[in-house]
């Protein structure tokens, strides 16, 4: 007999990421992560899984990552964090202990072997340079001196003027050489086939008001002048040399300074000798990379293209209609084909010399696994990371395709309440963030938790979502709260048509842009009995000035603060209709959220309470940013799930659920069938 999936089950899920297959295809190395309840941290080490499925730990640290097998099969290089510092380690395949290589750094964010396995290129934090830096941090007091934008990011917090630069290290001697200098960050190093040059991406000499423009650059592996192969026509990431050395493939687009997702990311190729980039994927009309939203993993770092051994094709993940698949694109741009498809979410890959592909994937009922695609096309899953889920109520969603008023086909999924005894159960409509992200064929813990507790969940991809082409994603620019709101309600109506639900017990929830839409709908519709607005944008004027990506909101709303002193931004804000919100509303936010700063939640909560809306409550978290639901502290993520579950249980009253007390702290209490709360970890 199965039991409900409850918030604390999140701590039992084992995660996999960053698969890297040996050159000869003998084994796959991947990062395997788990939640440490006592330390209230996410921990991880590197595992090795052979082609026959034998899976075992390969390193013994608590934060080991970036596993990179040497091209000659001699050793595994990886990064380990010890006592707050990062260092490269080598572990010989022939046996022995992992040995440190080089010095420690506050952060190491990328690692790549030279073709002859004699050196490693890596990207790490470089010493602060006051002559070029735009910021300074007085560590003793915490005071900072800023001279340019940006001055903060949700990923890195308040900036301190240090940069991430490119280094190489000799494997035999440990001698380290710094290759780049200046007020810019380096990303994604890739060696040329002859080992003489290294490609990378960077935003060099861009104005402080530019946020997405980047270039593909190269530098001599011994040091020297940086050469730029592109002219900052758009974003650029994850370069990869062809085996013949004549071209470099990368991920980006050529539509200017916009990295927010309204333009499809493309597979681009640029000649090393000079010339204009060309797109291999534009004709497909889908976005390259992974854009599916999940609450088990955060971020969507671009995955570098992989050239086939004969250089005739390039392999990349492509997000298309709510799934992420692997595709091969012909180098001459004439064709594309699916290598690994289906209704699933592929979020990592690596290719062996013989063409075997290791990849990580998830489905709506499987959190994640490592799989192998053989050169002949056969596929098998190598791991079984979460067998305990067989004891839980996990429901496969039903997909439906409702039509908008103008005939546009939308996309939606419905998860029925597990083991419900109600003929007409309650239903919650979930709205994704972005807005240019996408829901789809991946595991979403929050949805399964609600369904396991008797509440149906509908979710989908209104216009604005990625994975359906540029026109679909771009359709809501300047129309937030109009076309998108109509599409969201169409997805709701499509879900209601799939079964029998109690329309007097409908809820709405979402985070970031989904939080905006939740606040907006509650102020413009009386269809919902309760809502949860999470890390939302509620006031566009303050958001533009305080967010780390205020430029994005101006682009999306087609309204500039400088044009009219923010009048259009003010008028279009959900706060202008907050006085009309009558349904019980839970506001959730994080104190270190620099993407949607916490005043966005504070303003909404304060206004509603001053208007006498005593059914408005506020849950706030510390020491975490915008990515709380995906990568925040384990205990905070559990408490967040409990708050959502308890709020909807209280106000939608699914059959059999015990009443939730109307008192402070009640939203953090365990749900039905859940163990008593874990003790709060001691301060560290």
C-alpha positions as CSV (number, residue, x, y, z in Angstrom):
1,X,0.0,0.0,0.0
2,X,1.4,3.4,-1.0
3,X,1.5,6.4,1.3
4,X,1.2,10.2,0.5
5,X,4.2,12.1,-0.7
6,X,4.9,14.6,2.0
7,X,7.2,17.6,2.2
8,X,10.0,15.9,4.2
9,X,10.3,13.2,1.5
10,X,12.1,15.9,-0.4
11,X,15.1,15.2,1.8
12,X,15.1,11.6,0.6
13,X,15.5,12.3,-3.1
14,X,18.9,11.5,-4.6
15,X,19.9,13.7,-7.4
16,X,22.3,13.2,-10.3
17,X,24.0,15.8,-12.6
18,X,26.9,16.5,-14.9
19,X,27.4,13.1,-16.5
20,X,30.9,12.7,-18.1
21,X,31.7,9.5,-20.0
22,X,35.2,8.2,-20.4
23,X,36.7,8.6,-23.9
24,X,36.6,4.8,-24.4
25,X,33.0,4.6,-23.1
26,X,33.9,2.2,-20.2
27,X,32.2,4.2,-17.5
28,X,30.2,7.4,-16.7
29,X,31.2,9.7,-13.9
30,X,28.5,11.9,-12.4
31,X,27.8,14.1,-9.4
32,X,25.4,12.4,-6.9
33,X,23.8,14.7,-4.4
34,X,21.6,14.3,-1.3
35,X,20.2,16.5,1.5
36,X,22.0,16.4,4.8
37,X,19.3,17.0,7.4
38,X,21.7,17.5,10.4
39,X,23.9,20.0,8.6
40,X,21.0,21.6,6.6
41,X,23.1,21.4,3.5
42,X,23.0,19.8,0.1
43,X,26.0,17.4,-0.1
44,X,27.5,15.6,-3.1
45,X,30.3,13.3,-4.3
46,X,31.2,11.7,-7.6
47,X,30.0,8.3,-8.5
48,X,31.1,5.9,-11.2
49,X,28.6,3.8,-13.1
50,X,29.9,1.2,-15.6
51,X,28.1,0.3,-18.8
52,X,26.7,-2.8,-17.1
53,X,25.1,-0.6,-14.5
54,X,27.5,-1.2,-11.6
55,X,27.3,2.0,-9.6
56,X,29.7,2.9,-6.8
57,X,31.1,6.0,-5.1
58,X,34.3,7.3,-6.6
59,X,35.2,10.2,-4.3
60,X,34.5,10.6,-0.6
61,X,34.0,14.3,-0.1
62,X,30.9,16.2,0.8
63,X,31.1,18.7,-2.1
64,X,32.9,17.1,-5.0
65,X,31.9,18.2,-8.5
66,X,33.0,18.8,-12.1
67,X,34.1,15.2,-12.8
68,X,36.3,15.2,-15.9
69,X,37.9,11.9,-17.1
70,X,41.3,12.4,-18.8
71,X,41.3,11.9,-22.6
72,X,44.1,9.3,-22.3
73,X,42.1,7.3,-19.6
74,X,44.7,7.9,-16.9
75,X,42.8,9.8,-14.2
76,X,39.8,11.7,-13.1
77,X,40.1,15.4,-12.4
78,X,37.5,17.0,-10.2
79,X,36.9,20.0,-7.9
80,X,36.5,19.5,-4.2
81,X,35.6,22.1,-1.6
82,X,37.3,21.8,1.8
83,X,37.0,24.3,4.6
84,X,35.3,26.9,2.3
85,X,37.9,26.7,-0.5
86,X,37.9,25.0,-3.8
87,X,40.8,22.9,-5.3
88,X,41.5,20.6,-8.2
89,X,42.2,16.9,-7.4
90,X,43.4,14.1,-9.5
91,X,42.4,10.5,-8.8
92,X,44.3,7.9,-10.9
93,X,42.2,5.1,-12.5
94,X,45.0,2.7,-11.8
95,X,44.3,3.1,-8.1
96,X,45.4,5.3,-5.2
97,X,44.1,8.3,-3.4
98,X,43.0,11.6,-4.8
99,X,45.8,14.1,-4.8
100,X,45.5,17.9,-4.7
101,X,46.7,19.8,-7.7
102,X,47.7,23.5,-7.4
103,X,46.4,26.1,-5.0
104,X,43.0,26.7,-3.5
105,X,40.5,29.3,-4.7
106,X,37.3,30.8,-3.3
107,X,35.5,29.4,-6.4
108,X,36.4,27.1,-9.3
109,X,33.5,27.0,-11.8
110,X,34.9,25.2,-14.9
111,X,37.4,22.5,-15.7
112,X,38.7,21.1,-19.0
113,X,41.5,18.7,-20.0
114,X,43.9,19.5,-22.8
115,X,43.8,17.0,-25.7
116,X,47.1,15.3,-24.7
117,X,46.0,15.2,-21.0
118,X,49.1,17.2,-19.9
119,X,47.3,20.3,-18.7
120,X,43.9,21.4,-17.3
121,X,42.2,24.7,-18.1
122,X,40.0,26.0,-15.3
123,X,38.1,29.2,-14.4
124,X,38.5,30.5,-10.9
125,X,38.2,33.6,-8.9
126,X,41.2,35.9,-9.4
127,X,42.7,38.4,-6.9
128,X,40.9,41.7,-6.7
129,X,42.4,44.4,-9.0
130,X,41.5,47.9,-7.7
131,X,42.6,49.5,-10.9
132,X,40.0,47.7,-13.0
133,X,37.4,46.5,-10.5
134,X,34.0,48.2,-10.4
135,X,33.6,47.4,-6.7
136,X,35.5,47.0,-3.4
137,X,34.5,45.1,-0.3
138,X,35.8,46.0,3.2
139,X,35.7,42.5,4.7
140,X,36.1,43.8,8.3
141,X,32.9,45.9,8.2
142,X,31.0,44.5,5.2
143,X,31.0,48.0,3.6
144,X,31.1,48.1,-0.2
145,X,32.1,50.8,-2.7
146,X,30.4,50.5,-6.1
147,X,31.4,52.4,-9.2
148,X,29.4,50.7,-11.9
149,X,26.4,48.5,-12.7
150,X,25.7,45.7,-11.9
151,X,26.3,45.7,-8.2
152,X,24.5,42.5,-7.3
153,X,23.3,39.2,-8.7
154,X,20.9,36.6,-7.3
155,X,23.6,33.9,-8.0
156,X,26.5,35.7,-6.4
157,X,24.9,38.1,-4.0
158,X,26.4,41.6,-3.5
159,X,29.4,41.9,-5.8
160,X,32.9,42.6,-4.4
161,X,34.8,43.4,-7.5
162,X,36.6,40.0,-7.9
163,X,36.3,38.3,-11.3
164,X,36.5,34.8,-12.6
165,X,39.4,34.3,-14.9
166,X,41.1,31.6,-17.0
167,X,44.0,29.6,-15.8
168,X,46.0,26.5,-16.9
169,X,47.8,24.0,-14.7
170,X,50.5,21.5,-15.6
171,X,49.4,18.1,-14.4
172,X,53.0,16.9,-13.8
173,X,54.4,19.9,-12.1
174,X,51.4,21.7,-10.7
175,X,52.7,25.0,-12.3
176,X,49.8,27.4,-12.8
177,X,49.5,30.1,-15.4
178,X,46.9,32.8,-15.4
179,X,45.8,33.7,-19.0
180,X,43.3,36.5,-18.7
181,X,43.1,39.7,-16.8
182,X,40.6,42.6,-16.6
183,X,37.1,43.6,-15.4
184,X,35.2,40.7,-17.0
185,X,34.3,37.1,-16.2
186,X,35.4,34.1,-18.3
187,X,33.2,31.1,-18.8
188,X,33.3,27.6,-20.5
189,X,36.9,27.0,-21.6
190,X,37.4,24.6,-24.5
191,X,40.7,23.5,-26.0
192,X,41.6,23.5,-29.7
193,X,42.3,20.0,-31.1
194,X,46.1,20.7,-31.2
195,X,46.1,22.1,-27.7
196,X,47.6,25.4,-28.7
197,X,44.6,27.7,-28.0
198,X,41.7,27.8,-25.6
199,X,38.2,29.2,-26.5
200,X,36.0,30.8,-24.0
201,X,33.1,33.3,-23.7
202,X,33.3,36.7,-22.0
203,X,31.7,40.1,-21.9
204,X,34.7,42.3,-22.6
205,X,34.5,46.1,-22.8
206,X,30.7,46.0,-22.8
207,X,28.9,49.1,-21.4
208,X,27.6,48.7,-17.9
209,X,24.0,49.0,-19.2
210,X,24.6,46.0,-21.4
211,X,23.4,42.7,-19.8
212,X,23.5,39.9,-22.3
213,X,26.0,40.7,-25.0
214,X,29.0,38.3,-25.1
215,X,31.6,37.1,-27.4
216,X,33.4,33.9,-28.3
217,X,37.1,34.5,-27.7
218,X,40.3,32.6,-28.0
219,X,43.7,32.9,-26.4
220,X,47.1,31.1,-26.8
221,X,47.3,28.4,-24.2
222,X,50.6,29.9,-23.0
223,X,49.2,33.4,-22.7
224,X,49.0,36.4,-24.9
225,X,46.4,38.7,-26.6
226,X,42.7,37.7,-26.6
227,X,41.2,37.3,-30.0
228,X,37.4,37.8,-30.5
229,X,35.6,35.7,-33.1
230,X,32.2,37.4,-32.8
231,X,31.1,41.0,-32.6
232,X,28.7,41.0,-29.6
233,X,25.6,40.5,-31.7
234,X,23.9,38.7,-28.8
235,X,24.5,36.2,-26.0
236,X,27.2,33.6,-26.5
237,X,28.0,30.6,-24.3
238,X,29.5,27.1,-24.3
239,X,32.0,27.1,-27.2
240,X,33.3,23.8,-28.7
241,X,36.0,23.4,-31.4
242,X,35.5,21.1,-34.4
243,X,38.0,18.3,-34.6
244,X,39.5,19.8,-37.7
245,X,40.0,23.1,-35.8
246,X,38.3,25.2,-38.5
247,X,35.2,26.2,-36.7
248,X,33.8,26.7,-33.2
249,X,30.2,25.9,-32.3
250,X,28.4,27.8,-29.5
251,X,25.0,28.5,-28.0
252,X,23.4,32.0,-28.4
253,X,21.5,34.2,-30.8
254,X,22.1,37.2,-33.0
255,X,19.2,39.3,-31.9
256,X,21.0,41.8,-29.7
257,X,21.2,42.6,-26.0
258,X,18.3,40.3,-24.8
259,X,19.0,37.2,-22.8
260,X,15.6,36.8,-21.2
261,X,14.2,34.0,-23.3
262,X,11.9,35.7,-25.8
263,X,14.4,34.7,-28.6
264,X,15.2,31.1,-29.2
265,X,18.7,30.1,-28.3
266,X,20.4,28.7,-31.4
267,X,23.3,26.4,-32.3
268,X,25.7,28.8,-34.0
269,X,29.0,28.1,-35.8
270,X,31.8,30.7,-36.4
271,X,34.9,30.2,-38.5
272,X,38.2,30.3,-36.5
273,X,39.9,32.2,-39.3
274,X,37.2,34.9,-39.2
275,X,33.8,35.5,-40.6
276,X,30.1,35.8,-39.6
277,X,28.4,33.1,-37.4
278,X,25.8,30.9,-39.0
279,X,22.9,29.2,-37.3
280,X,22.3,25.5,-37.7
281,X,19.1,25.4,-35.7
282,X,17.1,28.5,-36.7
283,X,15.1,26.6,-39.3
284,X,13.8,24.2,-36.6
285,X,12.0,26.9,-34.7
286,X,12.8,25.6,-31.3
287,X,15.2,26.7,-28.6
288,X,18.5,24.9,-28.0
289,X,19.3,24.0,-24.4
290,X,17.2,23.1,-21.4
291,X,14.4,25.5,-20.3
292,X,12.1,23.2,-18.4
293,X,11.1,24.3,-14.9
294,X,11.5,21.8,-12.0
295,X,11.8,22.2,-8.2
296,X,14.5,19.6,-8.0
297,X,17.3,21.5,-9.8
298,X,18.1,25.1,-10.4
299,X,19.5,27.0,-13.3
300,X,19.8,26.2,-16.9
301,X,23.5,26.5,-17.7
302,X,24.1,26.0,-21.4
303,X,25.5,22.6,-22.4
304,X,28.3,22.8,-24.9
305,X,27.7,21.3,-28.3
306,X,29.5,18.0,-29.1
307,X,31.0,17.4,-32.6
308,X,30.7,13.9,-33.9
309,X,34.0,12.1,-34.6
310,X,33.8,12.9,-38.3
311,X,32.7,16.6,-37.7
312,X,29.6,16.0,-39.8
313,X,27.1,16.7,-37.0
314,X,26.8,18.5,-33.7
315,X,24.8,17.1,-30.8
316,X,22.9,19.4,-28.4
317,X,19.8,19.3,-26.2
318,X,16.7,21.0,-27.6
319,X,13.7,22.1,-25.7
320,X,10.6,21.4,-27.8
321,X,6.9,21.5,-26.8
322,X,7.4,20.7,-23.1
323,X,10.2,18.2,-23.4
324,X,14.0,18.4,-23.7
325,X,15.5,15.9,-26.2
326,X,18.9,15.3,-27.8
327,X,19.2,16.3,-31.5
328,X,22.0,16.1,-34.0
329,X,22.4,18.9,-36.5
330,X,24.3,18.5,-39.8
331,X,27.3,20.8,-40.0
332,X,26.2,22.1,-43.4
333,X,22.8,23.1,-42.0
334,X,20.8,20.7,-44.2
335,X,19.2,18.4,-41.7
336,X,18.5,17.5,-38.1
337,X,17.5,14.3,-36.3
338,X,16.4,13.2,-32.9
339,X,18.8,10.9,-31.1
340,X,17.0,10.6,-27.7
341,X,13.5,11.8,-27.6
342,X,10.2,11.1,-25.8
343,X,8.2,12.8,-23.1
344,X,11.1,13.5,-20.8
345,X,13.6,16.1,-19.6
346,X,17.2,15.6,-20.6
347,X,19.4,18.0,-18.7
348,X,23.0,16.7,-19.1
349,X,25.1,14.8,-21.7
350,X,28.5,13.6,-22.7
351,X,29.8,11.7,-25.7
352,X,32.5,9.0,-25.9
353,X,34.9,8.6,-28.8
354,X,32.8,5.8,-30.3
355,X,29.6,7.9,-30.3
356,X,28.0,6.5,-27.1
357,X,26.1,9.2,-25.2
358,X,25.7,9.3,-21.5
359,X,22.9,11.6,-20.3
360,X,20.8,12.5,-17.3
361,X,17.0,12.7,-17.6
362,X,13.8,13.0,-15.6
363,X,10.2,12.3,-16.3
364,X,7.0,13.4,-14.6
365,X,7.2,10.3,-12.3
366,X,11.0,9.8,-12.2
367,X,13.1,12.5,-10.4
368,X,16.3,11.7,-12.4
369,X,18.5,8.9,-13.7
370,X,21.7,8.4,-15.7
371,X,21.2,6.6,-19.1
372,X,23.4,5.4,-21.9
373,X,22.6,5.7,-25.6
374,X,24.7,3.2,-27.6
375,X,26.2,4.1,-31.0
376,X,23.8,1.6,-32.6
377,X,20.8,3.4,-31.1
378,X,20.0,1.1,-28.1
379,X,19.3,2.9,-24.9
380,X,19.2,1.8,-21.3
381,X,19.0,3.4,-17.8
382,X,22.2,2.7,-15.8
383,X,21.0,3.9,-12.3
384,X,18.1,3.4,-9.9
385,X,18.5,6.4,-7.6
386,X,15.2,6.6,-5.8
387,X,13.6,3.1,-5.4
388,X,11.7,4.3,-2.3
389,X,9.4,6.3,-4.5
390,X,7.6,3.0,-5.4
391,X,6.1,3.2,-1.9
392,X,4.7,6.7,-2.5
393,X,1.7,8.0,-4.4
394,X,3.2,9.5,-7.6
395,X,0.7,10.2,-10.4
396,X,1.5,10.4,-14.1
397,X,-0.1,13.6,-15.6
398,X,-2.5,13.6,-18.5
399,X,-1.6,16.0,-21.3
400,X,-4.2,18.1,-23.0
401,X,-4.1,20.8,-25.7
402,X,-6.7,23.5,-25.2
403,X,-7.3,26.2,-27.8
404,X,-7.1,29.9,-27.0
405,X,-9.9,32.3,-28.2
406,X,-7.9,33.1,-31.3
407,X,-7.4,29.4,-32.1
408,X,-3.8,29.1,-30.9
409,X,-3.1,25.6,-29.5
410,X,-1.8,25.8,-25.9
411,X,-0.3,23.0,-23.8
412,X,-1.4,21.7,-20.4
413,X,-1.1,18.8,-18.0
414,X,-3.4,17.6,-15.3
415,X,-2.3,15.5,-12.2
416,X,-5.3,13.8,-10.7
417,X,-5.5,13.7,-6.9
418,X,-4.0,10.4,-5.7
419,X,-6.4,8.0,-3.8
420,X,-9.1,10.7,-3.5
421,X,-12.5,9.7,-2.3
422,X,-14.2,12.9,-3.6
423,X,-16.4,12.9,-6.7
424,X,-15.6,16.6,-7.2
425,X,-12.1,17.3,-5.6
426,X,-10.4,20.7,-5.4
427,X,-7.9,21.8,-8.0
428,X,-4.9,24.2,-8.0
429,X,-3.7,25.9,-11.1
430,X,0.1,26.4,-11.1
431,X,1.8,29.1,-13.2
432,X,5.5,28.8,-14.1
433,X,8.1,31.6,-13.9
434,X,10.1,33.2,-16.5
435,X,7.8,34.0,-18.2
436,X,10.0,32.3,-20.8
437,X,10.5,29.0,-19.0
438,X,8.3,26.0,-19.6
439,X,6.5,23.3,-17.7
440,X,6.5,19.8,-19.2
441,X,7.8,16.3,-19.0
442,X,9.8,16.5,-15.8
443,X,9.3,15.7,-12.1
444,X,7.8,18.4,-10.0
445,X,7.7,17.6,-6.3
446,X,5.3,20.4,-5.3
447,X,2.7,19.2,-7.7
448,X,3.0,15.5,-6.6
449,X,2.8,16.5,-3.0
450,X,-0.5,18.4,-3.5
451,X,-1.9,15.5,-5.6
452,X,-0.9,13.0,-2.9
453,X,-3.0,15.0,-0.4
454,X,-6.2,15.0,-2.4
455,X,-5.8,18.2,-4.5
456,X,-5.7,18.0,-8.3
457,X,-3.0,20.1,-10.1
458,X,-3.2,21.7,-13.5
459,X,-0.2,23.4,-15.1
460,X,0.7,24.4,-18.6
461,X,2.5,26.7,-21.1
462,X,0.6,29.8,-22.0
463,X,2.1,32.1,-24.7
464,X,5.3,33.5,-23.4
465,X,6.6,30.0,-22.6
466,X,9.7,28.7,-24.3
467,X,9.9,25.5,-26.4
468,X,7.3,26.4,-29.0
469,X,9.3,28.9,-31.1
470,X,10.0,32.6,-31.0
471,X,6.6,33.8,-32.1
472,X,5.0,31.9,-29.2
473,X,7.5,33.2,-26.6
474,X,7.5,36.7,-27.9
475,X,3.7,37.1,-28.1
476,X,3.2,38.6,-24.6
477,X,5.9,41.3,-24.8
478,X,4.1,44.5,-23.8
479,X,1.0,42.4,-22.9
480,X,1.6,41.0,-19.4
481,X,-1.7,40.6,-17.7
482,X,-3.6,40.5,-21.0
483,X,-2.9,37.7,-23.5
484,X,-1.0,35.6,-21.0
485,X,-3.7,35.9,-18.4
486,X,-6.3,34.8,-20.9
487,X,-4.2,31.8,-21.9
488,X,-3.6,30.8,-18.3
489,X,-7.4,30.8,-17.7
490,X,-7.8,28.8,-20.9
491,X,-5.4,26.2,-19.5
492,X,-7.5,26.1,-16.3
493,X,-10.7,25.6,-18.3
494,X,-9.1,22.8,-20.3
495,X,-8.2,21.1,-17.1
496,X,-11.7,21.4,-15.7
497,X,-13.0,19.8,-18.9
498,X,-10.8,16.7,-18.3
499,X,-12.9,15.6,-15.2
500,X,-15.3,16.7,-12.5
501,X,-13.9,19.2,-10.1
502,X,-15.4,21.6,-7.5
503,X,-15.2,25.0,-9.1
504,X,-15.9,26.6,-5.7
505,X,-12.6,25.2,-4.5
506,X,-10.0,26.3,-7.1
507,X,-6.6,27.6,-6.0
508,X,-3.8,29.4,-7.9
509,X,-0.1,29.4,-7.2
510,X,3.2,30.4,-8.9
511,X,6.6,31.8,-8.3
512,X,8.5,34.7,-9.8
513,X,6.5,35.6,-13.0
514,X,4.1,32.9,-11.8
515,X,3.8,34.9,-8.6
516,X,3.0,38.0,-10.6
517,X,0.3,36.1,-12.5
518,X,-1.1,34.7,-9.2
519,X,-1.4,38.3,-7.8
520,X,-2.8,39.6,-11.0
521,X,-5.4,36.9,-11.4
522,X,-6.6,37.3,-7.8
523,X,-7.0,41.0,-8.4
524,X,-8.9,40.6,-11.7
525,X,-10.9,37.4,-11.2
526,X,-13.2,35.9,-8.6
527,X,-12.7,32.3,-9.7
528,X,-10.2,31.3,-7.0
529,X,-10.9,30.4,-3.4
530,X,-7.2,30.8,-2.4
531,X,-3.8,31.6,-3.7
532,X,-0.1,31.4,-3.0
533,X,2.0,34.2,-4.6
534,X,5.7,33.3,-4.3
535,X,8.8,35.5,-4.9
536,X,6.5,37.6,-7.1
537,X,6.9,40.8,-9.1
538,X,4.1,43.0,-7.7
539,X,5.3,46.5,-8.3
540,X,7.2,47.1,-11.5
541,X,8.6,50.5,-10.6
542,X,10.5,49.3,-7.6
543,X,11.4,46.1,-9.3
544,X,13.1,47.8,-12.2
545,X,15.3,49.8,-9.8
546,X,16.1,47.1,-7.3
547,X,16.3,43.8,-9.2
548,X,19.5,42.4,-10.6
549,X,17.7,42.2,-14.0
550,X,15.6,45.3,-14.1
551,X,16.5,45.7,-17.8
552,X,14.6,42.5,-18.5
553,X,11.3,43.8,-17.1
554,X,11.6,47.0,-19.1
555,X,12.1,44.9,-22.3
556,X,9.3,42.6,-21.5
557,X,6.8,45.3,-20.7
558,X,8.0,47.5,-23.5
559,X,8.2,50.4,-21.1
560,X,11.3,52.4,-20.0
561,X,11.6,54.1,-16.6
562,X,13.4,56.9,-18.3
563,X,10.7,57.6,-20.9
564,X,7.8,58.6,-18.6
565,X,9.2,58.4,-15.0
566,X,7.7,54.9,-14.6
567,X,4.0,55.8,-15.3
568,X,3.4,52.8,-17.5
569,X,5.2,50.5,-15.2
570,X,3.2,51.9,-12.3
571,X,-0.2,51.4,-14.1
572,X,0.5,47.9,-15.2
573,X,1.7,46.6,-11.8
574,X,-0.5,43.9,-10.0
575,X,-0.4,46.2,-7.0
576,X,-2.8,48.6,-8.7
577,X,-5.5,45.9,-8.4
578,X,-4.5,44.5,-5.1
579,X,-7.4,46.2,-3.4
580,X,-9.7,43.9,-5.3
581,X,-8.1,40.7,-3.9
582,X,-10.6,39.1,-1.6
583,X,-9.5,35.4,-1.6
584,X,-7.2,34.1,1.1
585,X,-3.6,34.8,-0.1
586,X,-0.3,33.4,1.2
587,X,2.6,35.7,0.3
588,X,6.0,33.9,0.3
589,X,9.4,35.5,-0.3
590,X,13.1,35.2,0.6
591,X,15.1,37.9,2.3
592,X,18.2,37.5,0.0
593,X,16.2,37.5,-3.2
594,X,18.0,39.9,-5.6
595,X,15.9,38.9,-8.6
596,X,12.6,39.9,-7.1
597,X,13.6,41.7,-3.9
598,X,11.6,41.0,-0.8
599,X,9.9,44.4,-0.8
600,X,7.8,42.9,-3.6
601,X,6.2,40.6,-1.0
602,X,6.3,43.0,1.8
603,X,4.3,45.7,-0.1
604,X,1.6,43.2,-1.1
605,X,1.2,41.8,2.4
606,X,1.2,45.2,4.1
607,X,-1.3,46.7,1.8
608,X,-3.8,43.8,2.1
609,X,-3.5,43.7,5.8
610,X,-4.1,47.5,6.0
611,X,-7.2,47.0,3.9
612,X,-8.5,44.6,6.5
613,X,-7.8,41.4,4.5
614,X,-7.1,39.3,7.6
615,X,-7.0,36.2,5.4
616,X,-3.6,37.3,4.0
617,X,-0.5,35.8,5.6
618,X,3.2,36.0,5.0
619,X,6.0,33.4,5.0
620,X,9.6,34.7,4.6
621,X,12.9,32.9,4.5
622,X,16.4,33.9,5.3
623,X,19.8,33.0,3.9
624,X,18.4,32.1,0.5
625,X,17.7,33.8,-2.8
626,X,15.3,33.5,-5.7
627,X,16.2,29.9,-6.2
628,X,14.8,28.8,-2.8
629,X,12.4,26.2,-4.2
630,X,15.1,24.5,-6.3
631,X,18.4,25.0,-4.4
632,X,17.7,26.6,-1.0
633,X,18.6,25.2,2.4
634,X,16.9,21.8,2.8
635,X,14.9,22.7,5.9
636,X,13.7,25.9,4.3
637,X,12.5,24.0,1.2
638,X,10.6,21.6,3.4
639,X,9.0,24.4,5.3
640,X,8.0,26.1,2.1
641,X,6.3,22.9,0.8
642,X,4.5,22.5,4.2
643,X,3.3,26.1,4.0
644,X,1.9,25.6,0.5
645,X,0.3,22.3,1.4
646,X,-1.2,23.5,4.7
647,X,-2.5,26.7,3.1
648,X,-4.4,24.8,0.4
649,X,-5.6,22.1,2.8
650,X,-6.9,24.9,5.1
651,X,-8.8,26.8,2.4
652,X,-9.7,24.1,-0.2
653,X,-10.5,21.4,2.3
654,X,-9.7,18.2,0.4
655,X,-11.7,15.2,1.8
656,X,-10.0,13.4,4.8
657,X,-7.4,16.1,5.4
658,X,-7.2,17.2,9.1
659,X,-8.0,20.9,9.8
660,X,-5.0,23.3,9.8
661,X,-5.1,25.5,13.0
662,X,-5.5,29.2,12.5
663,X,-2.4,30.2,14.5
664,X,1.1,31.3,14.0
665,X,3.5,28.5,13.0
666,X,0.7,26.2,11.8
667,X,1.7,26.5,8.2
668,X,5.1,24.9,9.1
669,X,3.6,21.9,10.8
670,X,3.9,18.4,9.2
671,X,1.1,17.4,6.8
672,X,-1.0,14.4,7.3
673,X,1.2,11.2,7.3
674,X,4.4,13.2,7.8
675,X,6.7,12.7,10.7
676,X,7.1,15.3,13.4
677,X,9.3,18.2,12.4
678,X,13.0,17.8,12.6
679,X,14.7,20.0,15.2
680,X,16.1,23.2,14.0
681,X,19.9,22.7,13.2
682,X,22.2,24.5,15.6
683,X,23.8,27.7,14.4
684,X,27.1,27.0,12.6
